[in-house]
Amino acid sequence: MEERIQKLISAAGVASRRAAEAMITGGRVTVNGVRASLGEKADPSVDEIAVDGRVIAAAAGRLYYIMLNKPVGVVTTMSDEKGRKTVAELVADVPARVYPVGRLDINSDGLLLMTNDGEFANLVTHPSNGKEKTYRVTVTGDVNGGVRRLLEPMELDGVRLRRPRVSLVRCEGPLSTLEITIHEGKNRQIRRMCEEAGLSVKRLTRISVGPVRLGNLPKGHWRELTPAEVAALKVGK
């Protein structure tokens, strides 16, 4: 069955539909060896569709939605020029090429969503979707003053942040553990917010994205999301 090429690229998990359109207009996509044009259709069962010379998987293949408990020291990329361990190595046994939904920096651990459904990835990460993300954060410093500052108006990159939810989980000597829920997901947002609040982050673990929680998934392991979890990520916060 023929479909628009950008839809096939997205369904194969290569990129979101919008990014696929940019690939087509940029001359990076071919159908049966001929440069594709925006709006063109193809049938993945008979046509060879390639991006940058690499043939993509048939769009009719199964879509995977998984969560990974990413350890500290693993980079959220599919390859790394510095030779560091990547999340791709931890999901090598998934029967499809899945890629990260959003980011989790090398010094942070916890819940990372991965999929081969480009439209799903775009939906979850798009700012208009406003998916809440909750982190368990171990800090040092004046925790009471820090919490007050976190709840005050704050800007990052010139953008006013929505007020987070912050709760104190426990205090053990100089270490305090907070749970912080944010809406935006800017680069290193929690670390930058804590720095602004006079707190030094010692450990940062993401424990939920929207309604989906990490639970007791072992470090370095992955599991498929349930149909209910996938549906919940597509709606609500």
N, C-alpha and C positions, 0 to 999 in steps of 0.2 A: 504494500500500500504506500502510495506516495505521500510525503509530508514535506513541509518547508524545511530546508536544510538546517536553519538555525534551531528548529525544534528537535531535529534528530541529534544534533551535536549536544544540545542541552540534556536530552534524554539519555545519551550515552555517558553522561557524567563528566564531559570534558570542560564545560564552562556553562555559565548561566546563558539564557537566551539572548540577553542584551549583549553580553560579551561575545557570543557566537556571531551576532550580526556585525560587530566590529571586526571580527576575524574575517568574515566574508568580504566586507567592503575593503579590508586591508589586503586582500589577495592571498590570504593564507589557506584558503579552503579550495579543494578540487573535488570534482565528481568525475570518476572514470578518467582521471588524468587531465581534465579540462578545468580551468579556473572557474569557480562558481560565481554566480551573481546573486545579489540580495533578492529574495522573493522566489528564487528557483526552488523546485521540488525534486525529491529523489525517493527511490524505493530502496531501503537498506538491505532488502533481501536479494536484490539483483545489482545494485549500484555500489561502487567502491567510493566511499567518502573519506577524504583524508584531510587532516589539519597539519600544516607544516610538514607534509610528506608522510605523516604517520596515519595509517588507516585506523579509523575509530571502530569501536565495538558496535555491533548491530544494536539499534535502539530497542529492539524487541527483547533484549536480554533483561534479566531480573534486576530490579532496583533494590539496593541495600541501604539500610539506615542503621547505623551502629553508634554505640557510645564506647569510648576508650578511656581508661583511667591512665592518663599520661603521667609518667614519672618525671621528676626533676632531671635535667640534663639531656632531655630529648627535644629536638627542635620540631616545630609544627610545620614541616615542609615535606614534600615527597622525595626530595634529594637535597644534598648539602655539599657545596664545593669545598667546605673545610673538613669534610670527612666525619662530621658529628653524627650520632645516631639520630634517625628520623622516625616520625610516627609511621612512615610507610613500612618500616621493618617490623613494627609491632602488629600490623594488620596484613602481613604478607599472606596469611592463610585465608583471608576473605576471598571468596571465589569471584571477585570483580575488582576493578581498580577504583577504590574509593579515595576521596580526598577530604581535607579538613573543612569544616564549616566554622569559619571564624578563626581566631587566634588564641594561643595560650603560650606565653613566653617561656624560654628555656629554663628559667629559674622557678617556674610555677608548675604545680601538678594538678591532677584532678580531671574533671569531666571535659572531654572533647568530643563533639559530634563529628561524624564522618559519613559521607554518602557518595553515590554515583548518580544522584538525581540533581542536576544543575538547578532546576526550577525550585526544588525544595530548599537547596542551600541559599539561593538568592532570597527566598521568602523569609527564612529564619534570620538572615543577617541584615536584611534591609532596615534602615533606621525607622521607617514608618511602622514596622511591625512591633518595635519597642519591647523585644523579649527581655524580661528581667533575668539577671544573672546574679547568683549568690555565691559569695566567697567566704571561706573560713580563713581568717588572717591572724597570725601570731605576730605581736608587735612589742617593742619596748618604748618607753617614754611615758609622759603624763597622759595616761589613758582617759581620765575623766575630761581633761581639757581637750584632748584629741577628739573624743567623741562629740563634744560640743562644737568644735570647729568643723567636723565632717558634716554636721547637720545644718551649718550655716551656708548661705549662698556661696557657690564656688564656680570658677570658670576654668576650663582647660582649652587651650588652642583658640581662645577668644570666644568660646561657646559656653553659655550658662548651662550648668548641669542641673538635671532634676534632682530634687532632694533624695538622697539614698535612705534606705532603712538600715539602722545600725543597732546591734545589740551586743552586750558584753556577755560572753559565754563563761569565762573563768579567768582568774588571776592566779599565777603561780610564781611567787618571787618577783623578779623583774619582768617576767613575761605575762602578757595579757592576750587573750584570744577573743577576737570579735567576729561576728557574722555581719557582712556588709552586702546589701543588695543594691545593684545599680541597674540603669536602664540603657545607657548609651553604648558601652563596650569600646571606648577609645583605647588606643595603644597604651598599654601599661597604666590604665586608668586608676586602678586601685592603689598601686604603688605611688603614683603621682599625687593622688588625693591624700594618702597617709603622710607623705612627705610635707605637703602643704599644711597638714594638721599637726606637724611636729612629732610624728610617730615613725619609727624605723621598722620596716617589715622584715621579719625573720623567716616567715614561711607563708606561702599563699596557695590555697587549694580551692579550686572551683568545685562547688558541690551541687549546683543545679543550673540549668538553662530553661527558662520558662517553667513549665510544670514537671519537667523531667529531672529526677534526682540521681546522683551518682550511687547512692546506697552503699552496699558492701562489696562492690566489684573490686577484685584484687588489683593491685598496682601492675600496670603493664598489660593487663588483659582487656578484652573487648567482649561485648555482647550485642546482639541485634536489639533494636528498639521494638517494643510491642506495637501492634497496629494502633492501640489506643494512645500510646505515647507519640507516634508519628502524627496522628490526627490532632492531638492536643497542641503539638508544636506548630501546626498549620493555622491554628486559631488561638485567640486569647493571648495572655501574657505570661 
